Amino acid sequence: GAVVSQHPSRVICKSGTSVKIECRSLDFQATTMFWYRQFPKQSLMLMATSNEGSKATYEQGVEKDKFLINHASLTLSTLTVTSAHPEDSSFYICSARDGRDNQPQHFGDGTRLSIL
Amino acid sequence: AQSVTQLGSHVSVSEGALVLLRCNYSSSVPPYLFWYVQYPNQGLQLLLKYTTGATLVKGINGFEAEFKKSETSFHLTKPSAHMSDAAEYFCVVSDRNNDMRFGAGTRLTVKP
């Protein structure tokens, strides 16, 4: 089946650091990738949708300059949390969808980000 | 506009008992419906999906769900719970543009 690889799985870093998270589709071309944030014991909150070769579409309330998204190829999207602070600590999950109809999103295993 | 309501944030069953996780949706267009499972500190794994065709959908790990348009429901069932089924389950509705809306999730606990 389709596989989405997300890396790293866990990051612990100091406040003020920028952190990059990668999301790769391993066996299909992902025309669209999604980035979610999940708070403890809550559902997923969509942060942004990225389409290959174009700017990401951010959900209301998500800071574009804080969460930089790049979707440079059909198999790779990156999320960079810039100048991270403790309130950015969370579980971040990416998903990818190929261009065919009726296809579900396939999710990465998530990244646990802890800002000290 | 689409939305999903999962009835019961926490469901507890005994091992071997029937699992029933409830999901009702609202959609202005024919929906795509999904159930995903999330194990601790992991991403989401697709259990099953309904797009068109047969309304009873079978998924992995013995789960199935039935799309009932008249009831706007897509409840998830499994005849006999196993300890390894303990996880968080999300019902998701999507339109053709893949705008997915997640339910709040239901945590399934399986007692020995």
Interface residues (C-beta under 8 A of the other chain):
Chain A: V4 Q6 T32 F34 K41 Q42 S43 L44 L46 F91 I93 S95 R97 D101 N102 P104 Q105 H106 F107 G108 D109 G110 R112
Chain B: Y32 F34 Y36 N41 Q42 G43 L44 Q45 L46 K49 T51 T52 F90 S94 R96 N98 M100 F102 G103 A104 G105 R107
